[in-house]
Amino acid sequence: VEASIPEPQREAWKKFAPKPFQTAEEFEREAIRHIETTLARSLYNCDEFATYAGTALAFRDRLIIDWNTTQQNHTFKDQKRVYYLSLEFLMGRTLDNAMLNVGLKNIAKEGLESLGFRMEDIVAQEHDAALGNGGLGRLAACFLDSLASLNYPAWGYGLRYRYGIFKQEIVDGYQVEVPDYWLDFNPWEFARHDIKVDVQFYGSVRKYQDDDGKSISVWEGGEIVQALAFDVPIPGYQTATTNNLRLWGSKAASGEFDFQKFNSGDYESSVADQQRAETISAVLYPNDNLERGKELRLKQQYFWCAASLYDIVRRFKKTHRSWTEFPNQVAIQLNDTHPTLAIPELIRILIDLEGLDWDQAWDITSKTFGYTNHTVLPEALEKWSVPLMQHLLPRHLQIIYDINLQFLQYVERTFPKDRDMLSRVSVIEESNPKMVRMAYIAVIGSHKVNGVAELHSDLIKTTIFKDFVAIFGPDKFTNVTNGITPRRWLHQANPRLSELIASKLGGYDFLKDLTMLHKLEAYVDDAAFRKEFQEIKYANKVRLAKLIKDSTGVSVNPASLFDIQVKRIHEYKRQQLNIFGCIHRYLQIKAMTPAARKKVMPRVHIFGGKAAPGYWMAKTVIHLINQVGKVINSDPDVGDLMKVIFLEDYNVSKAELIVPASDISEHISTAGTEASGTSNMKFVLNGGLIIGTCDGANIEITREIGEANIFLFGNLAEDVEDLRHAHLYGRYQLDPALATVFDAIKHGTFGDASSFSALVNGIVDHGDYYLVSDDFASYCKTQELIDEGYRNQEEWVTRAITSVARMGFFSSDRCIDEYAEMIWNVEPVVPE
Ligand code: CBF
């Protein structure tokens, strides 16, 4: 209040308050003003990058106006807010999305053309904000878009990594990681120099009794690192609501370097504190579905949770409500277990700093949090060693012990005869060293736990959280099937398809209510619609063929069947199954007569994705794909019948080009391993069919679009355990076609065979954990069905259009409404 303009002067302020641009001319004026005055460039010195920067700054100004109004309005309305805590936000580029969401892309296009620039070239200047690894981070970004579009008062909280996910280069067929320094020019963030939070690490806990005999804990000593807020505006689609994403950067608490050390000649250690502090937010850990237990990662997690909680509590305290109101004003969603420390942190704040007793603090905390589980893979389940936790966060470890004690006492009372249950559900794993099981804290400390697709939500209840279902009852566990934002993944990525749909549906309302797509089924037999639908797909394939040529030098024929698998490289996602399938196809073509070859359906097999730098087997898969491509793409016997492409540095902006260009995409994880998958949804929404296993959201996609429109294959989740057993006890036979593929690899057809021996041996000798051999025959058979299906273009188009029409369920807007109703209990706020 003290900082605001006094009432009598407000009229003067309002008179001069900035007005958002509306016309192409006003846009041009703003862009040029920024190019000249903010960037100090001139008419004679304005390239595409400067024009991007001017355009971005002009749009940023627009966003800020709505952002300020939204934040004021939310403060004024004082409704319950959602806080989405995610260690990853894979945002991609912002400008295109911002232009479309505020509905001014055409105006900007006109303005840019009159300055002599093409919109595509300008948009392409932007560096991706790649603060995530894959599905989990991109889901968070889609959710932010939906939260704003649906007018929910919501904030995202994350870390402002100086380096996002590494840039991938392919050198001699191998992945090489190059740092991604994305912050050279980032117009979309605002450093809030006034919002700083001190975050404590290490030290010790002193306990004493106060005059009333109450036990008091004081966490003292150790080291302080400062969290500095960077805010990113998140505009909703066709609404003035512009929410906030707050990312924390780390700084030394003292701010500057140590002058005394500097003056005494100790230059290196004079900056050591500063560097150590800044390291916390320096890099995104590049592991997807893999936890390595590194101390710096735990530091990142606490740093971010502590700063976010401080901020949330500070905002709540401004309203002077009683603490019991906290869960009525605040919903915090934990995106995976990464923010689990927020639970003991809130308890610490309530007990140690606000003086509440345990029962009150626990009641408030457990009503506030919801937890989303994204994986059942054992290697991805977070555990932290007790000695490390004791060292870094001594007070939190005590609180975790207290949570565990209360919980185990309850379990003992409820299941007095089941002693084993206590060790199974204990938050502390009795290993050497002892480990803290983060997922268990997240389950115990949240009022709802959800999985991200039906099969996955069922699996967590029967596997990793089985005992917890018995303890808390089934109602605590629920499902919210993932979704994607149709704004980015249809309207922005595939503008021609979006326009075609709008022309039939009477406008773009389907982008706000994706279920409206069902009306497209009426056009499935409309010849003109079908023709245009096909032309759009072809044009998108031409666009991708150009990207392939530019980045790999290989020419591909856009009339071929484009078969795409783009996602993180991981054994469970089974890119190895795909590349073995390619080799099998290649060997078949080689064995054919020229007459038989004429009947082959030409295909381009496109791969893309990053492997975690330390994940050697995934890197071997990348190497094999590149080696196979090298041989096949230059084999004159094969020509255009088959090409194998590895597109380097797969990221969000490349996905926007790749996804609309598929005929078939591959979602072929071992059944029961892919929690949901979201690229499957993106491909189908863009008129591509999919080949997939009965896994994750593939199952619900099948339910929605119909079995006739999807190519399912492979073993079911319920059979996986038995099959793995069969492998271990030698009761299985290697698929003969796969054996032939392995022979070709072993004979050096694709270069040094020893490079791939681990990959082959993992299947032949070491249990084939991902069941590649078991699914190989049905995979190859299904690929043949795809070839046949694609030959009949009329039927193929019918399937593709029908599928698009039935994808309404997979909008992230539907997810957000489900979270809001079932988990958060929040209502939208109508914008002013
Ligand atoms: O729920 C979003 C996605 O999260 C993951 O990427 C993850 O990191 N655990 C899963 O692997 C995906 O299945 C899921 O779609």
Boltz pocket constraint, residues with backbone or C-beta under 6 A from the ligand:
constraints:
  - pocket:
      binder: B
      contacts: [[A, 134], [A, 135], [A, 136], [A, 139], [A, 288], [A, 289], [A, 373], [A, 374], [A, 375], [A, 452], [A, 482], [A, 673], [A, 674], [A, 675], [A, 676], [A, 677], [A, 678], [A, 696]]
      max_distance: 6.0
